[in-house]
Amino acid sequence: MTVKGGCLSPHPARPLPDHMRLVWRKPCQAERLRVIAWSCDCGAVVYELCHAGGQAFVRRTHHFNGARMVHETYRWPIRKGDDVWKALLCGQAR
């Protein structure tokens, strides 16, 4: 994880060769959630750590040509989700 130049949020490190591969799926519809942490939005992909209903998950948003595509991981207990978030920032998950 790095924070670059004028960026205030972290940039995820490049994935390591043996990184954990996360399963990305379509987002759940209309649920209340809280965004706990996020990566820098200066690139084409932004990651967010979200909590909803006592569970945690990671949201990934791709920005391209004025459009955006959103995917989410499966839900985990909060502690496990926080661990996956840290792994993503360190390049150990993607």
PyMOL commands that set and color helices and strands:
alter all, ss='L'
color gray80, all
select helices_A, chain A and resi 78-89
alter helices_A, ss='H'
color red, helices_A
select strands_A, chain A and resi 34-38+45-52+55-64+67-72+76-77
alter strands_A, ss='S'
color yellow, strands_A
deselect
rebuild
show_as cartoon
